[in-house]
Amino acid sequence: MPAIPGTVVSPLPDLGPSAKPRPKAKSAAPAPVKARRPEPVEEELPENDPKATRILSVEAVEAPARFELLVTGGPAQGTRFPLRPGTLTVGRSAQCDCSILDEAISRRHFELHVDARSVSLRDLGSGNGTLVNGEATEELGLAHGDVIQIGDSTLELRERGKAPVSAQRRAAPGAPARQGSAAAAAAKPALNRRNMLIGGLAVFSALVVLLALAKNRQHQQQLQLATAAFERGRQELDQGDADDALQDFQLALRGYPDPAVVQEKMGVARVISDGTKALTHARDLLDQKDFAGARKVLEDIPHNDVLDAQVKKVRADVDKQEAEMQQALKAKQEEGQPVDPTTWAEANDYWQRAKKEERENLDAAQSDMEHAYDMLASRNAGGADFESLRSDYVDLLKLVYVHYRHSNRARSEMAAAKANGIVPNSVPPNGQVEVKEAAEAAPPRHAVRTHVSHHRSPSSALPRRRQVSAAPAAAPSSGGARYNESKAEDLDDEGDAMLGQNPDGARAKYQEALRYAPPGSDAAQRAHAGLGN
């Protein structure tokens, strides 16, 4: 007959098929028979039997245990297990002393050590663990009323003769409630919400702490990097490497504790960087023999402990090279070679024509004077006549500089550069020059040019770029306007086309264009640029 939940099953032992039946006693005089105690028998039950439980021996029934284990929740609810002294196993297997049908329980879940006065529990490495009063444990002494939860089942240890412990005292906070208790079932959602809230607050607090630690760590790293960059920038600044110092100061500005100090060092680095670039520019001008321009650049460099020594050195180089150049020029003039009469006569024609053109057309005068000077200078001419021509050419360049100083700055600076190239510092940086009285007299727009270029045959004694085209240049008609900018532009185009293959022919075109181009016009500037090439 199957066991009824809530009862202790204790069947009579099976004596086996070989046992002989007892003879029936005579009714008249029954002999007293001493009952013998049967041996304990264990019955193997299948694990899927919902009523599976340990079949206790006759001796267990005859001697009640002091402690018992009551299943208060789960598939085997209501089953009682008397706990006699010794070691008892609890699990899903039918071989356990307390076998409970629950798929969530291990085959051998835990064991109980029972003596006359106490009970202790030891987990046997179960898969889902063992909870005692809501707390996970591996080994613990038990007392009356303790609640054990394994799998989906809830067990309670009870001592005979003592009243059951109330649910509030028995279950610790967070322990699962007993099935069948309406109050515990109602309180379970609230308890779960409370546990979730506590867990969420704990996670949030941990995240805040982690973020604070990460932020502090990042701040410390930035501080270390900024300090290292600042020190590196100071060393580079002391060595004069201002550009690298600026980059390091930019990095230091992101995390250095005193930004004002970094900004001050950055200002010094910028001054040194700009001054270093200006020194490089001054040296370039010195290589080009532009002594006045180099001095002007040096004057604009601010005073600085790092730059002052370099500025002083470059200024000394400017003075030295200018003096050497003047001495060489003077020696060259004194040792000038004689020029053949034909070349000198041609140069003299250009020179005299330029002197007549000073008041009438500065551009044409400059072109003719430049041609005369180049013809003689290229042959290393010397002597008093050449010195006179050179002086007139410098004076004419000063006139052009003063005339175009306010109307065409580029044209004016070009004339000053040429004058300084012939006589250093003839046009000082302040622009104040002494010129002839006719300098400020601008040529009238309506003036008519009466000079006509003469035909000259090329001479084998002249350089190729000095040869003049055999075709005479047509002059403007005396009855028409003095300038013809359209014709000058056409002549500039023809000169540009001939510049690569026939430099002398191109030069003749540019000179003719200057006679038609209004002073300061685009056509005149193009002609001057072509003659400079």
C-alpha positions in Angstrom: 0.0 0.0 0.0 1.6 3.4 -0.9 2.7 5.8 1.7 0.3 8.6 2.6 2.0 12.1 2.8 2.3 13.3 6.3 2.7 9.8 7.8 5.6 7.6 8.7 5.6 4.4 6.8 6.9 1.3 8.6 6.0 -2.0 6.9 6.6 -5.4 8.4 9.8 -7.0 7.1 9.7 -9.6 4.5 11.0 -12.9 5.8 11.6 -14.3 2.3 10.0 -17.3 0.5 12.1 -19.9 2.3 10.7 -19.0 5.6 8.5 -21.7 7.0 5.0 -20.8 8.2 4.4 -20.9 11.9 2.3 -23.8 13.1 -1.0 -22.8 14.5 -1.1 -22.9 18.3 -3.5 -25.2 19.9 -6.4 -23.3 21.4 -6.3 -25.3 24.5 -2.9 -24.5 25.7 -1.1 -21.9 23.7 2.6 -21.9 24.4 4.2 -18.5 25.0 6.2 -17.5 22.0 8.9 -14.8 22.2 8.7 -12.4 19.4 12.0 -11.8 17.6 13.1 -8.4 16.4 13.2 -8.3 12.6 16.4 -6.9 10.8 16.1 -3.5 9.2 15.2 -3.7 5.6 15.7 -0.9 3.0 13.3 -0.8 0.1 14.5 0.6 -3.2 11.9 3.0 -4.8 12.1 4.6 -8.2 13.2 8.2 -8.2 10.2 9.4 -10.2 7.8 8.2 -7.6 6.1 11.3 -6.1 5.6 9.5 -2.9 9.2 8.3 -2.6 10.4 8.5 1.0 12.7 6.5 3.2 11.0 3.4 4.6 11.9 3.3 8.3 12.6 0.1 10.1 10.6 -1.4 12.9 13.2 -0.2 15.3 12.7 3.4 14.1 9.0 3.1 14.9 9.6 1.5 18.3 12.1 4.2 19.4 10.9 7.7 18.5 13.7 10.2 17.6 14.2 13.5 19.4 14.6 15.5 16.2 12.7 15.3 13.0 12.9 17.0 9.5 9.5 18.2 8.2 9.1 19.0 4.4 7.0 22.3 4.5 7.1 23.1 0.8 7.8 21.4 -2.5 6.6 18.2 -4.3 7.0 16.1 -1.1 5.3 18.6 1.3 4.1 17.1 4.5 6.6 14.3 4.7 8.4 13.8 8.0 11.8 12.3 8.5 12.7 11.2 12.1 16.4 11.9 12.8 18.1 9.3 14.9 21.7 9.7 16.2 24.2 9.2 13.5 25.0 10.6 10.0 22.0 10.9 7.7 22.1 11.9 4.0 19.4 14.0 2.3 18.9 14.2 -1.4 17.0 13.1 -4.5 18.4 9.5 -4.6 16.3 6.7 -3.1 19.6 5.6 -1.4 19.6 8.7 0.9 18.3 8.4 4.4 15.9 11.2 3.7 14.9 10.9 0.0 12.9 13.8 -1.5 11.6 13.8 -5.0 12.6 17.2 -6.4 14.4 17.6 -9.7 16.2 20.7 -8.4 17.9 18.8 -5.6 21.2 16.9 -6.0 21.2 13.2 -5.6 23.2 13.6 -2.4 22.5 17.2 -1.4 23.6 17.5 2.2 24.1 15.3 5.3 23.0 15.7 8.9 25.1 14.7 11.9 22.7 13.9 14.7 23.5 13.1 18.4 21.4 13.1 21.5 21.4 16.9 21.9 22.2 18.6 18.6 22.1 18.5 14.8 24.6 19.9 12.4 24.4 20.3 8.6 27.2 19.9 5.9 26.6 20.5 2.2 27.9 17.7 0.0 28.9 19.9 -3.0 25.4 20.3 -4.3 24.7 22.1 -7.6 22.2 24.7 -6.3 23.6 25.1 -2.8 21.9 25.0 0.6 20.2 27.9 2.3 19.6 27.9 6.1 17.3 30.7 7.2 17.8 32.4 3.8 21.7 32.4 3.9 23.9 30.1 1.9 26.0 27.8 4.0 28.3 24.8 3.7 28.5 23.6 7.3 26.3 24.9 10.2 24.8 23.8 13.5 21.0 23.7 13.5 18.5 24.5 16.1 14.8 24.0 16.6 12.8 25.9 13.9 15.6 26.4 11.4 14.4 26.5 7.8 16.5 24.7 5.1 15.8 25.4 1.5 17.2 23.1 -1.3 16.0 23.2 -4.8 12.2 23.9 -4.8 11.7 22.3 -1.4 11.7 23.8 2.1 12.5 21.8 5.2 12.2 22.6 8.8 14.1 21.1 11.8 11.8 20.4 14.7 12.5 19.0 18.2 9.8 16.8 19.7 7.9 18.4 22.6 8.5 22.0 21.5 6.0 24.3 19.9 6.6 25.3 16.2 8.5 28.6 15.6 6.6 31.4 14.0 7.4 32.2 10.3 8.7 35.7 11.2 11.3 34.4 13.7 12.2 31.4 11.6 12.9 33.1 8.2 15.7 35.6 7.8 15.4 38.6 5.6 15.4 37.5 2.0 14.7 33.8 2.8 12.0 32.2 0.7 8.6 31.9 2.2 6.9 28.5 2.9 4.5 27.3 0.3 1.0 27.3 1.5 1.4 30.4 3.6 -0.8 33.1 2.2 0.9 35.9 4.2 4.4 34.8 3.0 3.2 34.6 -0.6 1.7 38.1 -0.4 4.9 39.5 1.2 7.2 37.9 -1.4 6.8 40.5 -4.3 7.4 43.3 -1.8 10.4 41.6 -0.5 11.7 41.0 -4.0 11.2 44.7 -4.9 13.0 45.7 -1.8 15.9 43.4 -2.6 16.0 44.7 -6.2 16.0 48.3 -4.9 18.8 47.6 -2.5 20.8 45.9 -5.2 20.3 48.7 -7.7 21.4 51.3 -5.1 24.5 49.2 -4.4 25.3 48.9 -8.1 24.7 52.7 -8.6 27.0 53.5 -5.7 29.7 51.2 -7.0 29.5 52.9 -10.4 29.7 56.4 -8.9 32.8 55.3 -6.9 34.4 53.7 -10.0 33.7 56.9 -12.1 35.2 59.1 -9.4 38.3 56.9 -9.2 38.6 56.9 -13.0 38.2 60.6 -13.2 40.8 61.2 -10.5 43.2 58.8 -12.2 42.7 60.6 -15.5 43.3 63.9 -13.8 46.6 62.6 -12.3 47.7 61.3 -15.7 47.0 64.7 -17.4 48.8 66.5 -14.6 51.9 64.3 -15.0 51.9 64.8 -18.8 51.4 68.5 -18.6 54.2 68.9 -16.0 56.6 66.8 -18.2 55.6 68.9 -21.3 56.2 72.2 -19.4 59.6 71.1 -18.2 60.5 69.9 -21.7 59.4 73.3 -23.2 61.5 75.2 -20.7 64.6 73.3 -21.7 63.9 73.8 -25.4 63.3 77.5 -24.9 66.7 77.9 -23.1 68.3 76.2 -26.0 66.6 78.6 -28.5 64.3 76.0 -30.1 61.2 78.2 -29.8 59.0 76.2 -32.2 59.2 72.9 -30.4 58.9 74.8 -27.1 55.6 76.3 -28.3 54.2 72.9 -29.1 55.1 71.5 -25.7 53.6 74.6 -23.9 50.4 74.0 -25.8 50.3 70.5 -24.4 51.1 71.7 -20.9 48.3 74.3 -21.0 45.7 71.5 -20.9 46.5 70.2 -17.5 49.2 72.4 -15.8 48.0 73.7 -12.4 49.3 77.3 -13.1 48.1 78.3 -16.6 49.4 81.9 -16.2 53.0 80.6 -16.0 52.5 78.5 -19.1 51.0 81.5 -21.0 53.9 83.7 -20.0 56.4 81.2 -21.3 54.4 80.9 -24.5 54.7 84.6 -25.1 58.4 84.5 -24.8 58.6 81.5 -27.1 56.5 83.4 -29.7 58.9 86.4 -29.5 61.9 84.1 -30.0 60.2 82.2 -32.9 59.2 85.4 -34.7 62.7 86.9 -34.1 64.4 83.8 -35.4 62.3 83.9 -38.6 63.2 87.6 -39.0 66.9 86.9 -38.6 66.6 84.3 -41.3 65.0 86.9 -43.6 67.7 89.4 -42.8 70.4 86.9 -43.7 68.6 86.2 -47.0 68.6 90.0 -47.8 72.3 90.1 -46.9 73.1 87.3 -49.4 71.2 89.4 -52.0 73.4 92.4 -51.1 70.3 94.3 -49.9 72.0 95.9 -46.9 69.3 98.6 -46.3 66.6 95.9 -46.2 68.5 93.7 -43.9 69.1 96.6 -41.5 65.4 97.5 -41.5 64.5 93.9 -40.6 67.0 93.8 -37.8 65.6 97.1 -36.3 62.1 95.5 -36.1 63.3 92.5 -34.0 62.3 93.1 -30.3 65.0 92.9 -27.6 65.4 89.5 -26.1 68.3 87.8 -24.2 68.3 84.9 -26.7 68.0 87.1 -29.8 70.2 90.1 -29.0 73.4 88.3 -29.6 72.3 87.0 -32.9 71.0 90.4 -34.0 74.3 92.0 -33.1 76.2 89.4 -35.1 74.0 89.8 -38.3 74.3 93.6 -38.1 78.1 93.3 -37.9 78.0 91.0 -41.0 75.9 93.6 -42.9 78.3 96.4 -42.1 81.3 94.2 -43.0 79.9 93.0 -46.4 78.7 96.5 -47.3 82.1 97.9 -46.6 83.8 95.2 -48.6 81.4 95.7 -51.5 82.0 99.4 -51.6 85.8 98.8 -51.6 85.5 96.3 -54.4 83.3 98.6 -56.4 85.8 101.5 -55.9 88.7 99.3 -56.9 86.7 98.0 -59.9 86.0 101.6 -61.0 89.6 102.6 -60.6 90.8 99.6 -62.6 88.1 99.8 -65.3 88.9 98.5 -68.7 88.6 100.8 -71.7 85.6 100.2 -73.9 85.7 100.1 -77.7 84.7 103.4 -79.3 81.6 101.9 -81.1 80.1 100.6 -77.8 80.9 103.8 -76.0 79.3 105.9 -78.8 76.1 103.8 -78.7 76.0 104.0 -74.9 76.6 107.8 -75.0 73.6 108.2 -77.4 71.3 106.4 -75.0 72.7 108.5 -72.1 72.2 111.8 -73.8 68.7 110.9 -74.9 67.8 109.9 -71.4 69.0 113.2 -70.0 66.7 115.0 -72.4 63.8 112.7 -71.5 63.9 113.3 -67.7 61.2 116.0 -67.6 59.2 114.5 -70.4 58.9 110.8 -69.7 60.6 109.2 -66.7 59.9 105.7 -67.9 61.5 106.2 -71.3 64.5 108.0 -69.7 65.0 105.2 -67.2 64.9 102.6 -70.0 67.5 104.5 -72.1 69.8 105.2 -69.1 69.6 101.6 -67.9 70.5 100.5 -71.4 73.6 102.8 -71.5 74.7 101.8 -68.0 74.4 98.0 -68.7 76.3 98.3 -72.0 79.3 99.8 -70.1 79.1 98.0 -66.8 79.0 94.6 -68.5 82.4 95.4 -70.0 83.8 96.5 -66.7 84.1 100.1 -67.9 85.9 102.7 -65.7 87.1 106.2 -65.7 85.5 109.6 -65.1 83.0 109.3 -68.0 81.6 106.1 -66.7 81.5 107.5 -63.1 79.5 110.4 -64.4 77.1 108.2 -66.3 76.7 106.0 -63.2 75.9 109.0 -61.0 73.3 110.3 -63.5 71.7 106.8 -63.6 71.5 106.7 -59.7 70.0 110.3 -59.7 67.4 109.2 -62.3 66.4 106.2 -60.2 66.0 108.6 -57.2 63.7 110.7 -59.4 61.6 107.7 -60.3 61.5 106.6 -56.7 60.2 110.0 -55.5 57.8 110.4 -58.4 56.1 107.0 -57.9 56.3 106.9 -54.1 52.7 107.8 -53.6 51.1 106.6 -56.8 52.8 103.2 -57.6 54.5 101.8 -54.6 55.8 98.7 -56.4 57.3 100.8 -59.1 58.9 103.1 -56.6 60.5 100.2 -54.6 61.9 98.7 -57.7 63.7 101.9 -58.6 65.0 102.2 -55.0 66.3 98.6 -55.1 68.2 99.3 -58.4 69.7 102.5 -57.0 70.9 100.6 -53.8 72.3 97.9 -56.0 74.5 100.4 -57.8 75.4 102.6 -54.8 74.5 100.9 -51.5 72.2 102.9 -49.3 71.6 105.5 -51.9 67.9 105.3 -51.0 67.8 104.9 -47.2 65.0 103.0 -45.5 63.4 106.3 -44.3 62.9 107.2 -48.0 64.4 110.7 -47.7 66.7 111.3 -50.7 68.2 114.3 -52.3 67.2 114.7 -55.9 67.5 117.4 -58.6 65.0 120.3 -58.7 63.2 118.7 -61.6 62.4 115.6 -59.6 59.0 116.7 -58.4 58.0 118.0 -61.8 55.7 115.4 -63.2 55.7 115.0 -67.0 52.6 116.4 -68.5 50.1 113.9 -69.9 49.7 115.8 -73.2 53.4 116.2 -73.9 54.4 115.0 -77.4 57.6 112.9 -77.7 59.7 114.1 -80.6 62.6 111.6 -80.3 62.7 108.8 -82.8 64.9 105.7 -82.3 67.9 105.6 -84.6 68.7 102.6 -86.7 71.8 100.8 -85.6 73.3 97.7 -87.1 74.3 94.9 -84.7 77.9 94.8 -83.8 79.9 91.6 -83.2 81.7 93.3 -80.3 78.4 93.7 -78.4 76.8 91.0 -76.3 73.7 89.4 -77.8 71.3 90.9 -75.2 72.6 94.4 -76.1 71.9 94.1 -79.8 69.1 96.4 -81.0 66.6 95.4 -83.7 67.5 96.7 -87.1 63.9 97.9 -87.8 63.4 101.4 -86.6 60.8 101.9 -83.9 57.9 104.0 -85.0 57.3 107.0 -82.8 53.9 108.4 -81.9 52.6 110.9 -84.4 53.1 114.6 -83.4 49.6 115.3 -84.2 48.0 112.6 -82.0 48.0 111.7 -78.3 51.4 111.2 -76.5 50.5 107.7 -75.2 48.9 104.7 -76.7 48.4 102.0 -74.0 46.8 99.6 -76.4 49.9 99.7 -78.8 52.1 99.4 -75.7 50.3 96.2 -74.6 50.7 94.8 -78.1 54.4 95.5 -78.0 54.6 93.8 -74.6 53.0 90.7 -76.0 55.4 90.7 -78.9 58.3 91.0 -76.4 57.0 88.2 -74.3 56.8 85.9 -77.4 60.4 86.7 -78.4 61.9 86.6 -74.9 63.0 83.0 -75.0 64.5 82.8 -78.5 65.5 86.4 -79.2 66.3 88.3 -76.0 67.7 91.3 -77.9 64.6 91.6 -80.1 62.4 91.3 -77.0 64.3 94.1 -75.3 63.7 96.4 -78.2 60.0 95.6 -78.1 59.9 96.4 -74.3 61.8 99.7 -74.9 59.4 100.7 -77.6 56.4 99.8 -75.4 57.7 102.2 -72.7 57.5 105.1 -75.2 53.8 104.4 -75.7 52.8 103.2 -72.2 51.4 105.8 -69.8 53.7 106.1 -66.7 52.6 103.7 -64.0 50.2 101.7 -66.3 50.2 97.9 -66.5 51.8 98.1 -69.9 54.7 100.1 -68.5 55.1 97.7 -65.6 55.2 94.7 -67.9 57.8 96.5 -70.1 60.0 97.2 -67.0 59.6 93.6 -65.8 60.7 92.3 -69.3 63.7 94.6 -69.3 64.7 93.3 -65.9 64.7 89.7 -67.2 
